[in-house]
């Protein structure tokens, strides 16, 4: 059995639309319409120790609901979830000792306490021995750089400082699974790079399993070795990024900087030699769009045959383009 295993995971919600006015409120109190929404519809998911997995999907796809079911916050309405052999919802007290959770738009630190005091309180809640807590906090400080604001009240932290402190708080008790929902939202570039490097190091050095949801696909590219795409409550893809690119089948682009004026006749010759689409980008530059699975060799040969080339680059489709294409096909 995997460290984290979900089988046929389902979660439904009942929505009650509200009518306007006092009379409408009275009618809703004693009845009214009910709509059943299936947020998760048979999700299968496995994560091993030390794996870094990105959970992707459009808004409303079921990403946050999945994370909440794995964290024990929500009880599934169908299927099974096991983390370290435990049911997250029914064995919550033992389960929370195995996991760390970070929701990027919410903090688990006490607003009026200094950061150090908030950490001390969390260490006491989890029953971490004082010596072990100091050692763990020193390691987190070395990786995240939080020592400079340990005496600052949480309410006075910047967003980047607060997220780094929340990440440290999620790891104080030494969890084996880290659940992250939009952990870099609103962060500056420097802090994002620092957090991404920290997560990679955490998985590699300590064997912590990381499950990350983010709309910033650079987080997934730089942190995650595997991607799970959820759409309409179902798993649409599970594999690495290269396999996802191959499945979607978007073609590559050969970008050419000729270093000299390019005539229309040159573009016509290249277009005839390559069954791709040639697009002029400037007086001296053009691009050859290749078909899915088509090699770049013929395009490069055709380009070079027309004369000297200042620069040439074969561009893979971006992760954003690949994910968008996958979602569109799902619809």
C-alpha positions as CSV (number, residue, x, y, z in Angstrom):
1,X,0.0,0.0,0.0
2,X,1.2,3.5,-0.9
3,X,1.9,6.0,1.9
4,X,-1.1,8.1,0.7
5,X,-3.8,6.1,-1.2
6,X,-7.2,7.3,-2.4
7,X,-9.6,4.9,-4.2
8,X,-12.8,6.0,-5.8
9,X,-12.8,9.2,-3.7
10,X,-16.2,11.0,-3.9
11,X,-17.5,14.2,-2.3
12,X,-20.9,15.8,-2.9
13,X,-22.3,19.1,-1.6
14,X,-25.9,20.2,-1.3
15,X,-26.5,23.8,-2.3
16,X,-29.7,25.6,-1.3
17,X,-30.3,28.7,-3.5
18,X,-31.6,31.6,-1.4
19,X,-34.6,33.8,-2.4
20,X,-34.8,37.5,-1.8
21,X,-36.6,39.3,1.0
22,X,-38.1,38.2,4.3
23,X,-40.8,36.1,2.7
24,X,-38.2,34.3,0.6
25,X,-36.0,33.6,3.7
26,X,-39.1,32.1,5.5
27,X,-39.8,29.9,2.5
28,X,-36.2,28.7,2.4
29,X,-36.2,28.0,6.1
30,X,-39.0,25.4,5.6
31,X,-38.1,24.0,2.2
32,X,-36.8,25.4,-1.0
33,X,-34.7,24.1,-3.8
34,X,-31.8,21.8,-3.3
35,X,-29.0,21.1,-5.8
36,X,-26.5,18.3,-5.4
37,X,-23.0,19.1,-6.7
38,X,-20.5,16.3,-7.2
39,X,-17.1,17.9,-6.4
40,X,-15.2,14.6,-6.6
41,X,-16.3,11.7,-8.7
42,X,-14.1,8.7,-8.3
43,X,-10.6,10.1,-7.8
44,X,-7.8,7.5,-7.5
45,X,-4.5,8.8,-6.2
46,X,-1.3,7.4,-4.8
47,X,1.8,9.2,-3.3
48,X,4.9,7.5,-2.0
49,X,7.3,8.9,0.6
50,X,9.7,11.5,-1.0
51,X,7.4,12.1,-4.0
52,X,6.5,15.6,-5.2
53,X,3.2,15.6,-6.9
54,X,1.4,18.6,-8.5
55,X,-2.4,18.7,-8.5
56,X,-3.7,20.7,-11.4
57,X,-7.1,21.7,-12.7
58,X,-9.3,24.6,-13.6
59,X,-11.3,26.5,-10.9
60,X,-14.0,24.3,-9.4
61,X,-12.3,21.1,-10.7
62,X,-12.0,19.6,-7.2
63,X,-8.4,20.3,-6.2
64,X,-9.0,22.0,-2.8
65,X,-11.7,19.5,-2.0
66,X,-9.3,16.7,-2.6
67,X,-6.7,18.3,-0.3
68,X,-9.3,18.8,2.4
69,X,-10.4,15.2,2.2
70,X,-6.8,14.0,2.5
71,X,-6.2,16.4,5.4
72,X,-9.2,15.0,7.3
73,X,-11.1,18.4,7.1
74,X,-13.9,16.9,5.0
75,X,-15.4,13.5,5.2
76,X,-15.7,11.8,1.8
77,X,-19.2,10.7,0.7
78,X,-17.8,7.7,-1.1
79,X,-14.6,5.8,-1.7
80,X,-11.7,5.4,0.7
81,X,-8.7,7.4,1.8
82,X,-5.7,6.1,3.8
83,X,-2.6,8.0,4.9
84,X,0.0,5.8,6.6
85,X,-2.8,3.2,6.9
86,X,-5.1,5.6,8.7
87,X,-8.5,7.1,7.8
88,X,-7.8,10.9,7.9
89,X,-11.3,11.9,9.1
90,X,-12.0,9.1,11.6
91,X,-8.5,8.9,13.0
92,X,-7.9,12.6,12.9
93,X,-5.8,13.0,16.1
94,X,-3.2,10.5,15.0
95,X,-3.4,11.7,11.4
96,X,-2.5,15.3,12.0
97,X,0.8,14.2,13.6
98,X,1.7,12.8,10.2
99,X,0.8,15.8,8.0
100,X,1.5,19.4,7.5
101,X,-1.0,21.7,5.8
102,X,-0.6,25.1,4.2
103,X,-3.4,27.1,2.6
104,X,-1.8,30.0,0.9
105,X,-4.6,32.5,1.7
106,X,-5.0,31.5,5.3
107,X,-2.6,31.4,8.3
108,X,-2.5,29.0,11.1
109,X,-0.5,31.4,13.3
110,X,-2.1,33.5,16.0
111,X,-2.5,37.0,14.8
112,X,-1.5,38.9,18.0
113,X,1.4,36.7,19.0
114,X,5.0,37.1,17.9
115,X,6.2,34.4,15.5
116,X,8.4,32.7,18.1
117,X,5.5,32.6,20.6
118,X,3.2,31.1,17.9
119,X,5.9,28.5,17.1
120,X,6.3,27.6,20.9
121,X,2.5,27.2,21.2
122,X,2.4,24.8,18.2
123,X,5.3,22.8,19.5
124,X,3.4,22.4,22.8
125,X,0.2,21.4,21.0
126,X,2.1,18.6,19.1
127,X,4.0,17.6,22.2
128,X,7.4,18.1,20.5
129,X,10.3,17.9,23.1
130,X,12.0,21.3,23.7
131,X,15.4,20.2,22.4
132,X,14.0,18.6,19.3
133,X,11.9,21.7,18.6
134,X,14.9,24.0,18.9
135,X,16.9,21.8,16.5
136,X,14.0,21.6,14.0
137,X,13.4,25.3,14.1
138,X,17.1,26.0,13.5
139,X,17.1,23.9,10.4
140,X,13.9,25.6,9.1
141,X,15.5,29.0,9.8
142,X,18.6,28.0,7.8
143,X,16.5,26.9,4.8
144,X,13.7,29.6,4.9
145,X,15.5,32.6,6.5
146,X,12.9,33.3,9.2
147,X,15.2,34.2,12.1
148,X,15.1,38.0,11.4
149,X,11.4,38.3,12.2
150,X,10.9,35.7,15.0
151,X,10.0,38.5,17.5
152,X,7.7,40.3,15.1
153,X,3.9,40.0,15.7
154,X,2.3,37.9,13.0
155,X,-0.1,40.7,12.1
156,X,3.0,42.9,11.1
157,X,4.6,40.4,8.7
158,X,4.6,41.0,5.0
159,X,2.9,38.4,2.9
160,X,6.1,36.7,1.9
161,X,7.3,36.5,5.5
162,X,4.0,35.2,6.7
163,X,4.0,32.4,4.1
164,X,7.5,31.4,5.0
165,X,6.5,31.3,8.7
166,X,3.4,29.3,7.8
167,X,5.5,26.8,5.9
168,X,7.8,26.5,8.9
169,X,4.8,26.0,11.2
170,X,3.5,23.2,9.0
171,X,6.8,21.4,9.4
172,X,7.6,22.0,13.1
173,X,6.4,18.6,14.2
174,X,8.2,16.6,11.5
175,X,5.3,15.5,9.2
176,X,5.8,12.8,6.6
177,X,3.2,14.4,4.2
178,X,2.9,18.1,3.3
179,X,-0.3,19.3,1.7
180,X,0.0,22.7,0.0
181,X,-2.9,24.6,-1.5
182,X,-1.6,27.7,-3.5
183,X,1.5,28.1,-1.3
184,X,3.2,30.8,-3.4
185,X,0.1,33.0,-4.1
186,X,1.0,36.7,-3.9
187,X,4.7,36.1,-3.2
188,X,7.5,38.1,-4.9
189,X,9.9,36.3,-7.3
190,X,12.7,35.9,-4.8
191,X,10.5,34.4,-2.2
192,X,8.9,32.0,-4.7
193,X,12.3,30.7,-5.8
194,X,13.3,30.2,-2.2
195,X,10.2,28.3,-1.3
196,X,10.5,26.1,-4.4
197,X,14.1,25.2,-3.6
198,X,13.1,24.4,0.0
199,X,10.3,22.0,-1.1
200,X,12.7,20.2,-3.5
201,X,15.3,19.9,-0.7
202,X,12.7,18.7,1.8
203,X,11.5,15.8,-0.4
204,X,15.0,14.8,-1.4
205,X,16.7,15.0,2.0
206,X,13.9,14.0,4.5
207,X,11.7,11.9,2.3
208,X,8.6,14.1,2.9
209,X,5.8,13.5,0.4
210,X,4.6,16.8,-1.1
211,X,1.2,17.3,-2.7
212,X,1.0,20.8,-4.2
213,X,-1.9,22.6,-5.9
214,X,-1.1,25.9,-7.8
215,X,-2.3,28.0,-10.6
216,X,1.3,29.1,-11.0
217,X,2.6,26.3,-13.2
218,X,6.2,27.3,-12.6
219,X,5.7,25.9,-9.1
220,X,4.8,22.6,-10.6
221,X,7.6,22.6,-13.2
222,X,10.3,23.4,-10.6
223,X,9.1,21.3,-7.7
224,X,7.0,18.4,-8.9
225,X,8.3,15.2,-10.5
226,X,4.7,14.1,-11.3
227,X,1.5,15.8,-12.3
228,X,-2.2,14.8,-11.6
229,X,-4.8,16.8,-13.6
230,X,-8.3,16.9,-12.2
231,X,-11.3,18.1,-14.2
232,X,-14.9,17.9,-13.2
233,X,-14.0,15.8,-10.2
234,X,-12.2,13.1,-12.2
235,X,-8.5,12.4,-12.9
236,X,-7.9,13.4,-16.5
237,X,-4.1,12.7,-16.4
238,X,-1.5,11.1,-14.0
239,X,2.1,11.1,-15.1
240,X,5.2,13.3,-15.6
241,X,5.2,16.6,-17.7
242,X,6.9,15.0,-20.7
243,X,4.2,12.3,-20.9
244,X,1.5,15.0,-20.6
245,X,3.1,16.9,-23.5
246,X,3.2,13.7,-25.6
247,X,-0.4,12.9,-24.8
248,X,-1.7,16.4,-25.8
249,X,0.5,16.3,-29.0
250,X,1.2,20.0,-29.4
251,X,3.9,20.8,-32.0
252,X,7.1,22.6,-31.3
253,X,8.3,25.9,-32.8
254,X,11.6,26.5,-34.6
255,X,12.5,30.2,-34.0
256,X,15.0,31.6,-36.5
257,X,17.0,34.9,-36.3
258,X,18.6,35.2,-39.8
259,X,20.7,38.3,-39.0
260,X,19.7,39.7,-42.4
261,X,16.5,40.7,-44.2
262,X,14.5,37.6,-45.1
263,X,12.6,37.7,-48.4
264,X,9.1,36.3,-48.9
265,X,10.7,33.8,-51.4
266,X,12.9,32.4,-48.7
267,X,9.9,31.8,-46.4
268,X,8.0,30.1,-49.3
269,X,10.9,27.7,-49.9
270,X,11.1,26.8,-46.2
271,X,7.4,26.4,-46.1
272,X,7.4,24.1,-49.1
273,X,10.2,21.9,-47.6
274,X,8.5,21.6,-44.1
275,X,4.8,20.6,-43.7
276,X,4.6,23.2,-40.9
277,X,3.5,26.8,-40.9
278,X,6.0,29.6,-41.5
279,X,5.2,32.9,-39.8
280,X,7.2,36.1,-40.2
281,X,8.1,37.7,-36.9
282,X,10.1,40.7,-38.1
283,X,12.2,41.7,-41.1
284,X,15.0,39.4,-40.0
285,X,13.2,36.7,-38.0
286,X,10.6,34.0,-38.6
287,X,9.1,30.9,-36.9
288,X,8.3,27.4,-38.3
289,X,5.4,25.8,-36.5
290,X,5.8,22.0,-36.5
291,X,3.1,19.4,-36.4
292,X,2.5,17.1,-33.4
293,X,5.3,14.5,-33.3
294,X,7.2,16.0,-36.2
295,X,10.9,16.2,-35.9
296,X,12.8,19.5,-36.2
297,X,15.6,18.1,-38.5
298,X,13.9,18.8,-41.8
299,X,12.9,22.3,-40.7
300,X,16.5,23.1,-39.5
301,X,18.0,21.7,-42.8
302,X,15.6,23.8,-44.9
303,X,16.3,27.0,-42.9
304,X,20.1,26.5,-43.1
305,X,20.0,25.8,-46.8
306,X,18.7,29.3,-47.5
307,X,21.9,30.9,-46.1
308,X,23.7,31.9,-42.9
309,X,21.6,31.9,-39.6
310,X,22.5,34.2,-36.7
311,X,20.5,32.1,-34.1
312,X,18.1,29.2,-34.1
313,X,16.1,27.8,-31.2
314,X,13.6,24.9,-31.0
315,X,10.9,25.9,-28.5
316,X,8.8,23.3,-26.7
317,X,5.1,24.1,-26.0
318,X,4.8,25.8,-22.6
319,X,3.2,24.0,-19.6
320,X,0.4,26.5,-19.7
321,X,-0.4,25.6,-23.3
322,X,-0.3,21.9,-22.6
323,X,-2.6,22.1,-19.6
324,X,-5.0,24.4,-21.4
325,X,-5.2,22.0,-24.3
326,X,-5.8,19.1,-21.9
327,X,-8.7,21.0,-20.3
328,X,-10.2,21.9,-23.6
329,X,-10.1,18.3,-24.8
330,X,-11.8,17.2,-21.5
331,X,-14.6,19.6,-22.1
